[in-house]
Amino acid sequence: MLWLFDKDNSITAKDASEEIQGVYGQDSIAQRTCGKWLKKFRDGDKDVEDLEDEPRSGRPSNLNDEELCLLVEIDPKATVRELAE
């Protein structure tokens, strides 16, 4: 998405989603999601640090990211349910 924006910063959400879907498949990204990210990019939030999720209220995650990454590396075809176990 950022590459498309850098290539043409006037790209529309519709055009961006169609281009990405042409490469990664129809269910890869929604037009609405493209619009959200393009707005962020146009507002100047393009640094890697800016692309992280904003802090949210609610219960913090108790997921061990390193353990999850290791499990995915061991079995890249594992399903979400298998990983959850």
PyRosetta script that sets phi, psi and omega in degrees:
from pyrosetta import init, pose_from_sequence

init()
pose = pose_from_sequence("MLWLFDKDNSITAKDASEEIQGVYGQDSIAQRTCGKWLKKFRDGDKDVEDLEDEPRSGRPSNLNDEELCLLVEIDPKATVRELAE")
pose.set_psi(1, -46.0)
pose.set_omega(1, -179.7)
pose.set_phi(2, -63.8)
pose.set_psi(2, -37.7)
pose.set_omega(2, 178.3)
pose.set_phi(3, -61.9)
pose.set_psi(3, -44.3)
pose.set_omega(3, 178.8)
pose.set_phi(4, -61.8)
pose.set_psi(4, -41.2)
pose.set_omega(4, 179.9)
pose.set_phi(5, -64.7)
pose.set_psi(5, -44.0)
pose.set_omega(5, 179.6)
pose.set_phi(6, -64.7)
pose.set_psi(6, -32.3)
pose.set_omega(6, 178.7)
pose.set_phi(7, -70.0)
pose.set_psi(7, -38.8)
pose.set_omega(7, -178.5)
pose.set_phi(8, -152.8)
pose.set_psi(8, 96.9)
pose.set_omega(8, -174.9)
pose.set_phi(9, -72.2)
pose.set_psi(9, 0.0)
pose.set_omega(9, 175.4)
pose.set_phi(10, -103.4)
pose.set_psi(10, 11.0)
pose.set_omega(10, -179.1)
pose.set_phi(11, -61.7)
pose.set_psi(11, 141.7)
pose.set_omega(11, 179.6)
pose.set_phi(12, -88.5)
pose.set_psi(12, 160.7)
pose.set_omega(12, 177.9)
pose.set_phi(13, -60.6)
pose.set_psi(13, -37.6)
pose.set_omega(13, 179.6)
pose.set_phi(14, -63.4)
pose.set_psi(14, -48.1)
pose.set_omega(14, -179.1)
pose.set_phi(15, -65.5)
pose.set_psi(15, -40.7)
pose.set_omega(15, -179.9)
pose.set_phi(16, -64.2)
pose.set_psi(16, -45.8)
pose.set_omega(16, -178.9)
pose.set_phi(17, -64.7)
pose.set_psi(17, -39.5)
pose.set_omega(17, 178.8)
pose.set_phi(18, -64.6)
pose.set_psi(18, -39.6)
pose.set_omega(18, -179.8)
pose.set_phi(19, -67.2)
pose.set_psi(19, -43.7)
pose.set_omega(19, 179.5)
pose.set_phi(20, -66.8)
pose.set_psi(20, -42.6)
pose.set_omega(20, 178.7)
pose.set_phi(21, -64.1)
pose.set_psi(21, -30.9)
pose.set_omega(21, 177.0)
pose.set_phi(22, -64.4)
pose.set_psi(22, -29.1)
pose.set_omega(22, -179.8)
pose.set_phi(23, -92.1)
pose.set_psi(23, -47.0)
pose.set_omega(23, -170.7)
pose.set_phi(24, -103.9)
pose.set_psi(24, -2.3)
pose.set_omega(24, 178.2)
pose.set_phi(25, 107.4)
pose.set_psi(25, 158.6)
pose.set_omega(25, -174.2)
pose.set_phi(26, -59.4)
pose.set_psi(26, -33.3)
pose.set_omega(26, -176.0)
pose.set_phi(27, -94.3)
pose.set_psi(27, 10.8)
pose.set_omega(27, -173.9)
pose.set_phi(28, -73.0)
pose.set_psi(28, -37.8)
pose.set_omega(28, -178.3)
pose.set_phi(29, -157.6)
pose.set_psi(29, 143.9)
pose.set_omega(29, 179.4)
pose.set_phi(30, -92.6)
pose.set_psi(30, 153.7)
pose.set_omega(30, 177.9)
pose.set_phi(31, -59.0)
pose.set_psi(31, -38.3)
pose.set_omega(31, -179.8)
pose.set_phi(32, -62.4)
pose.set_psi(32, -39.9)
pose.set_omega(32, 178.2)
pose.set_phi(33, -64.9)
pose.set_psi(33, -42.1)
pose.set_omega(33, 177.1)
pose.set_phi(34, -59.8)
pose.set_psi(34, -42.4)
pose.set_omega(34, 179.0)
pose.set_phi(35, -60.8)
pose.set_psi(35, -41.3)
pose.set_omega(35, 179.5)
pose.set_phi(36, -61.6)
pose.set_psi(36, -47.3)
pose.set_omega(36, -178.4)
pose.set_phi(37, -70.2)
pose.set_psi(37, -38.1)
pose.set_omega(37, 178.4)
pose.set_phi(38, -63.4)
pose.set_psi(38, -37.9)
pose.set_omega(38, 176.4)
pose.set_phi(39, -61.9)
pose.set_psi(39, -44.0)
pose.set_omega(39, 177.7)
pose.set_phi(40, -58.5)
pose.set_psi(40, -46.2)
pose.set_omega(40, -179.0)
pose.set_phi(41, -63.6)
pose.set_psi(41, -41.9)
pose.set_omega(41, -179.4)
pose.set_phi(42, -67.5)
pose.set_psi(42, -26.9)
pose.set_omega(42, 177.1)
pose.set_phi(43, -80.9)
pose.set_psi(43, -0.6)
pose.set_omega(43, 175.6)
pose.set_phi(44, 97.3)
pose.set_psi(44, 2.9)
pose.set_omega(44, -179.9)
pose.set_phi(45, -87.0)
pose.set_psi(45, 78.8)
pose.set_omega(45, -176.7)
pose.set_phi(46, -120.1)
pose.set_psi(46, -7.3)
pose.set_omega(46, 179.0)
pose.set_phi(47, -70.8)
pose.set_psi(47, 153.3)
pose.set_omega(47, -179.6)
pose.set_phi(48, -55.6)
pose.set_psi(48, -40.6)
pose.set_omega(48, 179.6)
pose.set_phi(49, -63.6)
pose.set_psi(49, -32.0)
pose.set_omega(49, -178.7)
pose.set_phi(50, -73.1)
pose.set_psi(50, -16.9)
pose.set_omega(50, -176.0)
pose.set_phi(51, -86.1)
pose.set_psi(51, -5.0)
pose.set_omega(51, 176.9)
pose.set_phi(52, -70.5)
pose.set_psi(52, 156.5)
pose.set_omega(52, 176.8)
pose.set_phi(53, -62.9)
pose.set_psi(53, 144.3)
pose.set_omega(53, 175.6)
pose.set_phi(54, -72.0)
pose.set_psi(54, 149.0)
pose.set_omega(54, 177.1)
pose.set_phi(55, -59.5)
pose.set_psi(55, 142.5)
pose.set_omega(55, -179.2)
pose.set_phi(56, -128.0)
pose.set_psi(56, 158.5)
pose.set_omega(56, 174.7)
pose.set_phi(57, -80.6)
pose.set_psi(57, 166.5)
pose.set_omega(57, 178.7)
pose.set_phi(58, 114.6)
pose.set_psi(58, 178.9)
pose.set_omega(58, -177.4)
pose.set_phi(59, -67.6)
pose.set_psi(59, 131.3)
pose.set_omega(59, 178.9)
pose.set_phi(60, -69.6)
pose.set_psi(60, 154.3)
pose.set_omega(60, -179.9)
pose.set_phi(61, -70.7)
pose.set_psi(61, 141.7)
pose.set_omega(61, 174.6)
pose.set_phi(62, -108.8)
pose.set_psi(62, 21.1)
pose.set_omega(62, -179.2)
pose.set_phi(63, -79.0)
pose.set_psi(63, 135.4)
pose.set_omega(63, 176.2)
pose.set_phi(64, -92.7)
pose.set_psi(64, 102.2)
pose.set_omega(64, -176.4)
pose.set_phi(65, -59.2)
pose.set_psi(65, -39.9)
pose.set_omega(65, -178.4)
pose.set_phi(66, -65.0)
pose.set_psi(66, -41.2)
pose.set_omega(66, 178.9)
pose.set_phi(67, -65.0)
pose.set_psi(67, -41.4)
pose.set_omega(67, 178.7)
pose.set_phi(68, -63.0)
pose.set_psi(68, -44.7)
pose.set_omega(68, 178.6)
pose.set_phi(69, -59.7)
pose.set_psi(69, -41.4)
pose.set_omega(69, 179.1)
pose.set_phi(70, -63.1)
pose.set_psi(70, -43.9)
pose.set_omega(70, 178.8)
pose.set_phi(71, -61.8)
pose.set_psi(71, -40.1)
pose.set_omega(71, 179.5)
pose.set_phi(72, -68.4)
pose.set_psi(72, -38.0)
pose.set_omega(72, 177.8)
pose.set_phi(73, -65.5)
pose.set_psi(73, -37.2)
pose.set_omega(73, 179.9)
pose.set_phi(74, -67.8)
pose.set_psi(74, -43.8)
pose.set_omega(74, -178.0)
pose.set_phi(75, -137.6)
pose.set_psi(75, 85.7)
pose.set_omega(75, -177.2)
pose.set_phi(76, -61.8)
pose.set_psi(76, -17.6)
pose.set_omega(76, -178.9)
pose.set_phi(77, -95.8)
pose.set_psi(77, 7.2)
pose.set_omega(77, 179.8)
pose.set_phi(78, -63.5)
pose.set_psi(78, 141.3)
pose.set_omega(78, 178.9)
pose.set_phi(79, -81.2)
pose.set_psi(79, 165.3)
pose.set_omega(79, 177.9)
pose.set_phi(80, -59.0)
pose.set_psi(80, -41.3)
pose.set_omega(80, -179.5)
pose.set_phi(81, -65.0)
pose.set_psi(81, -40.9)
pose.set_omega(81, 177.7)
pose.set_phi(82, -63.2)
pose.set_psi(82, -42.4)
pose.set_omega(82, 179.3)
pose.set_phi(83, -65.9)
pose.set_psi(83, -35.6)
pose.set_omega(83, -179.4)
pose.set_phi(84, -65.0)
pose.set_psi(84, -34.6)
pose.set_omega(84, 179.0)
pose.set_phi(85, -66.6)
pose.dump_pdb("model.pdb")
